[in-house]
Amino acid sequence: MFRNQINIRIFFITSLILLASSAVTYLLIAYATPVSYSTIITSYFGQLEEQDRIDLPNDTEENNRRTVSFTITNSDHPAIAPIVQLGATSYQELVVAALIDVLPSLIVSMLVFSFLCALFYSRYITRLSAALSELQTAHTALKQDMERERELELQRTAFFSAVSHELKTPVTILKGQLNGMIDGIGIYQNRDKYLSKALQVTCRMENLVQEILMVSRMESNQMAPRFQSVELNTFIKQRVEEVDDLLVYKEISVSFFLSEPIYIMADPALLQKVLNNILSNAIFYAPEKASLSLSAAQTPQGTVIQVENSGSHIPEEALPHVFEAFYRADRSRSRCTGGSGLGLYIVQMILKLHHAWYGIENTSSGVCFTIRFPQNPHMPN
């Protein structure tokens, strides 16, 4: 719409400039030619002596002065020498001589006027072009913002729909267990057993709610990382000790490939959440008696952490989706053993807050999760 208005405005401005140029040209010709013509005629007739006058035939003198021929008897006179040099033998040719006389001034005037018009027009077009470019940039930015907002809204809708679905199952289970115990129906007469199971369901729901609240705070920018120096090797070993029971239960061996010391700037609490979720996934998906290797190293691209388990594999079509909320690559993995489904989704959100690169890939022996933190020149050597 705005572009059409600009085009119409440019059209009218161009038309006005052309009309003005034509009018000025006409006025210059209309003014300059008679003046020049009168100057030539006056100069010619006013300065000629009697013997130099032009002889005009009587029968055409009054009726056809513009076309009557004349005879110059003294062509050396200074007033008529230019006319003689032009070969003027009639009034029409005197007009032509007058036009030739004013032609240089006319050309200069037209050039000056055209230059001024072109200067004004170019500046005006430049301003219009700049305004149009700024408007186009603003329009593009607004369109991108609207698309991002629409995409975020769709993600929020999908997320809360998934949350509702994830909460529906444990709530239904918990309700059934409580009703069965209250009514003393069948197996639910063993209240101690099912109270314990109800507590487990409640704990899973509590964990899910906590993770949902964390996601909500991070999405609303209410959770800013509190960066401080973290020594990775000690930090990684502490996280492995926290899941030692799971490692012993599945008889998983652990190998460390760490070089001392390695420091990064990170939020310890958030980094702990990242490593706990990655380790939990690696252990849950690994078969019994598998191996787990953890490495940390400084590279020219940054500080790299890798966690790799053996004996597992993620379908290639599932790799692009593993960071989506409530996505499970293994559909047979139940909610009872497979966590909330928000683990890797939270991991990616935390790593983005740390401006870290992350990725997951299949290797020849299993699955490897890689994190690369940016270089920090202020860290101790």
C-alpha positions in Angstrom: 0.0 0.0 0.0 2.7 2.4 1.0 4.8 1.5 -2.1 1.8 2.3 -4.3 1.5 5.7 -2.6 5.2 6.4 -3.2 4.9 5.4 -6.9 1.9 7.8 -7.3 3.8 10.6 -5.6 6.8 10.1 -7.7 4.6 10.1 -10.8 3.0 13.4 -9.9 6.4 14.9 -9.0 7.9 13.8 -12.3 4.9 15.2 -14.2 5.2 18.5 -12.4 8.9 18.8 -13.1 8.3 18.0 -16.8 5.5 20.5 -17.0 7.6 23.1 -15.2 10.5 22.5 -17.6 8.3 22.8 -20.6 6.7 26.0 -19.2 10.1 27.6 -18.4 11.4 26.6 -21.9 8.4 28.1 -23.5 8.7 31.3 -21.5 12.3 31.6 -22.3 11.7 31.3 -26.0 8.6 33.5 -25.8 10.5 36.2 -24.0 14.0 35.9 -25.5 13.1 35.6 -29.2 11.0 38.8 -29.5 13.6 40.8 -27.5 16.4 39.5 -29.6 14.3 40.0 -32.8 13.4 43.6 -31.7 17.0 44.3 -30.9 18.1 43.2 -34.3 15.4 45.0 -36.2 15.7 48.2 -34.1 19.5 48.1 -34.4 19.2 47.5 -38.1 16.6 50.2 -38.9 17.7 52.6 -36.3 21.3 52.8 -37.4 20.9 52.6 -41.2 21.4 55.8 -43.1 18.8 56.8 -45.6 20.8 55.3 -48.4 21.0 52.0 -46.6 17.2 51.5 -46.1 15.6 48.4 -47.3 13.4 48.9 -50.3 10.0 47.2 -49.9 7.4 46.8 -52.7 4.3 49.0 -52.1 1.8 46.2 -52.9 3.0 44.0 -50.1 4.4 46.4 -47.6 1.3 46.6 -45.3 -0.1 43.2 -45.9 2.8 40.8 -45.8 5.7 42.4 -44.0 6.7 39.0 -42.5 7.3 37.5 -45.9 8.4 40.4 -48.1 11.9 40.3 -49.4 14.2 43.2 -48.9 17.4 44.5 -50.4 20.4 45.6 -48.4 22.3 48.2 -50.2 25.1 48.6 -47.6 26.1 45.3 -46.3 29.2 46.7 -44.6 27.1 48.6 -42.1 28.0 47.3 -38.5 24.3 46.9 -37.6 23.5 44.6 -40.5 26.8 42.9 -41.0 25.7 39.9 -38.8 22.5 39.6 -40.8 24.3 39.6 -44.0 26.7 37.0 -42.7 23.6 34.9 -41.9 22.3 35.4 -45.3 19.1 37.0 -44.0 16.9 38.2 -46.9 13.4 38.1 -45.2 11.7 38.8 -41.9 11.4 35.0 -41.3 15.1 34.8 -41.5 15.5 37.7 -39.1 13.5 35.6 -36.6 15.8 32.7 -37.2 18.7 35.0 -36.7 17.2 36.1 -33.4 16.7 32.5 -32.3 20.3 31.7 -33.1 21.4 34.8 -31.2 19.6 33.7 -28.0 20.4 30.0 -28.4 23.5 29.9 -26.1 21.7 31.8 -23.3 18.6 29.5 -23.8 20.8 26.3 -23.6 22.6 27.6 -20.5 19.3 28.5 -18.8 17.7 25.1 -19.6 20.8 23.3 -18.3 20.9 25.2 -15.1 17.1 24.7 -14.5 17.4 21.0 -15.4 20.3 20.6 -13.0 18.4 22.3 -10.2 15.3 20.2 -10.8 17.4 17.0 -11.0 19.2 17.9 -7.8 15.9 18.5 -6.0 14.3 15.4 -7.5 17.3 13.1 -6.7 17.3 14.3 -3.0 13.6 13.8 -2.7 13.8 10.4 -4.2 16.7 9.5 -2.0 14.7 10.5 1.1 11.7 8.5 -0.2 14.0 5.6 -0.9 15.5 5.8 2.6 12.1 6.0 4.2 10.9 3.1 2.1 14.0 1.0 3.0 13.5 1.8 6.7 9.8 0.9 6.5 10.6 -2.3 4.6 13.2 -3.2 7.3 10.7 -2.5 10.0 8.1 -4.5 8.3 10.4 -7.4 7.9 11.5 -7.3 11.5 7.8 -7.0 12.6 6.9 -9.9 10.4 9.7 -12.0 11.8 8.7 -11.1 15.4 5.1 -12.1 14.6 6.2 -15.4 13.1 8.4 -16.0 16.2 5.6 -15.1 18.5 3.2 -17.4 16.5 5.7 -20.2 16.7 6.3 -19.7 20.4 2.5 -19.7 20.9 2.2 -22.9 19.0 5.0 -24.4 21.1 3.4 -23.2 24.3 0.1 -24.8 23.2 1.8 -28.0 22.4 3.7 -28.0 25.6 0.7 -27.5 27.9 -1.2 -30.0 25.9 1.6 -32.5 26.5 1.8 -31.5 30.2 -1.9 -32.1 30.6 -1.5 -35.6 29.0 1.5 -36.4 31.1 -0.3 -35.4 34.3 -3.5 -37.1 33.4 -2.1 -40.6 33.7 -0.5 -40.4 37.2 -3.6 -38.5 38.5 -5.9 -41.2 37.2 -3.7 -43.9 38.8 -3.5 -42.1 42.1 -7.3 -41.5 42.1 -7.9 -45.1 41.5 -5.6 -46.3 44.2 -7.0 -43.9 46.8 -10.6 -44.8 45.9 -9.8 -48.5 46.1 -8.2 -48.2 49.5 -11.0 -46.1 50.8 -13.6 -48.6 49.7 -11.4 -51.6 50.6 -12.0 -53.2 47.2 -9.9 -56.3 46.2 -6.2 -55.9 46.1 -6.5 -52.4 47.5 -7.4 -53.8 50.9 -3.6 -54.0 51.4 -3.4 -50.3 52.2 0.3 -50.3 53.2 1.4 -51.6 49.8 -0.8 -49.2 47.8 -0.1 -46.2 50.0 3.6 -46.8 49.2 2.7 -46.9 45.5 0.5 -43.8 45.8 3.5 -42.0 47.4 5.7 -43.0 44.4 3.1 -41.6 42.0 2.9 -38.4 44.0 6.7 -38.0 43.9 6.7 -38.4 40.1 4.0 -35.8 39.8 5.9 -33.5 42.2 9.1 -33.9 40.1 7.1 -33.2 36.9 5.5 -30.1 38.4 8.9 -28.9 39.5 10.4 -29.3 36.0 7.4 -27.6 34.5 7.9 -24.6 36.8 11.6 -24.5 35.8 10.7 -24.5 32.1 8.2 -21.8 32.7 10.7 -19.6 34.6 13.3 -20.1 31.9 10.9 -19.3 29.1 9.8 -16.1 30.8 13.4 -15.0 31.5 12.9 -15.3 35.2 15.8 -17.6 35.7 19.1 -15.8 35.0 22.3 -17.9 35.4 24.5 -17.0 38.4 27.9 -17.5 36.7 30.9 -18.5 38.8 34.1 -20.4 38.3 33.5 -24.2 38.2 36.3 -26.8 38.1 34.9 -29.4 35.8 36.8 -32.5 36.7 35.7 -32.5 40.4 32.2 -31.4 39.4 31.8 -34.3 36.9 33.1 -36.9 39.5 30.6 -35.6 42.1 27.7 -36.0 39.7 28.8 -39.6 38.9 28.9 -40.4 42.7 25.3 -39.2 43.0 24.1 -41.9 40.5 26.4 -44.6 41.9 23.4 -46.7 43.1 22.1 -46.9 39.5 25.5 -47.8 38.1 25.9 -50.6 40.6 22.4 -51.9 40.0 23.0 -52.2 36.2 26.6 -53.2 36.7 27.8 -50.3 34.4 31.5 -49.5 34.5 32.7 -45.9 34.4 35.8 -44.5 32.7 37.1 -40.9 33.1 39.2 -39.1 30.6 39.9 -35.8 32.4 42.8 -33.4 32.2 43.6 -31.3 35.3 42.4 -28.7 36.0 39.6 -27.3 33.7 37.6 -24.2 34.7 34.5 -22.8 33.1 32.1 -20.0 34.0 28.7 -21.5 34.7 25.8 -21.7 37.1 26.7 -24.7 39.3 23.0 -25.5 40.1 22.0 -25.4 36.5 25.1 -27.3 35.3 24.3 -29.9 37.9 20.8 -30.3 36.5 22.3 -30.7 33.0 24.8 -33.4 34.0 22.3 -35.3 36.1 19.8 -35.4 33.3 22.4 -36.5 30.7 23.8 -39.2 33.1 20.3 -40.5 33.9 19.5 -40.9 30.2 22.8 -42.6 29.5 22.3 -45.0 32.3 18.6 -45.8 31.7 19.1 -46.4 28.0 22.3 -48.5 28.4 21.9 -52.2 28.8 23.2 -54.1 31.8 27.0 -54.4 32.1 27.5 -51.6 29.6 30.2 -49.0 29.9 30.0 -45.2 30.5 32.9 -42.9 29.6 33.1 -39.2 30.6 35.7 -36.8 29.2 36.5 -33.1 29.5 39.2 -31.2 27.5 40.1 -27.7 26.4 40.2 -27.1 22.7 40.7 -24.1 20.5 36.9 -24.0 20.0 36.2 -24.1 23.7 35.8 -26.5 26.6 34.3 -29.8 25.5 32.4 -32.3 27.7 31.4 -35.7 26.3 29.3 -38.4 27.9 29.1 -41.7 26.0 27.4 -45.0 26.8 27.8 -48.3 25.1 25.3 -50.8 23.7 22.5 -48.3 22.9 21.3 -46.6 19.7 18.9 -43.8 18.8 17.0 -44.2 15.5 18.3 -41.7 13.0 14.8 -40.3 12.4 14.5 -39.6 16.1 17.7 -37.7 16.5 16.3 -34.3 15.4 13.5 -34.6 18.0 15.3 -35.8 21.2 15.3 -32.3 22.6 11.6 -31.8 22.2 9.4 -31.8 25.4 8.0 -35.2 26.3 9.6 -36.9 23.3 10.7 -40.5 23.8 12.8 -42.1 21.2 12.0 -45.5 22.7 8.2 -45.7 22.7 8.3 -48.9 24.8 10.0 -46.9 27.6 7.3 -46.3 30.2 6.7 -43.2 32.2 7.5 -45.1 35.4 11.1 -45.8 34.3 11.6 -43.2 31.7 11.4 -40.0 33.8 9.2 -36.9 33.0 10.1 -36.5 29.4 11.4 -33.0 30.0 15.0 -33.9 30.8 16.7 -33.1 27.5 14.3 -30.2 26.9 15.5 -28.6 30.1 19.1 -29.5 29.2 19.0 -27.5 26.0 17.3 -24.5 27.6 20.1 -24.4 30.3 22.9 -24.8 27.7 21.4 -22.0 25.6 21.5 -19.7 28.7 25.2 -20.6 28.9 25.7 -19.9 25.2 27.0 -23.5 24.8 26.8 -25.7 21.8 25.3 -29.2 22.3 24.6 -32.3 20.2 23.8 -36.0 20.4 24.9 -38.6 17.9 25.3 -42.3 17.4 28.8 -43.7 17.6 30.2 -47.1 16.7 29.8 -48.3 20.2 26.8 -46.4 21.5 25.4 -42.8 21.9 27.5 -39.7 22.7 26.3 -36.4 24.1 28.7 -33.5 23.5 28.7 -30.0 25.1 31.1 -27.2 24.1 31.3 -24.2 26.3 32.8 -21.0 24.8 36.3 -19.9 25.6 36.7 -17.7 28.7 40.0 -15.8 28.8 39.5 -14.9 32.4 39.7 -18.4 33.7 42.8 -19.5 35.6 45.3 -21.8 33.8 
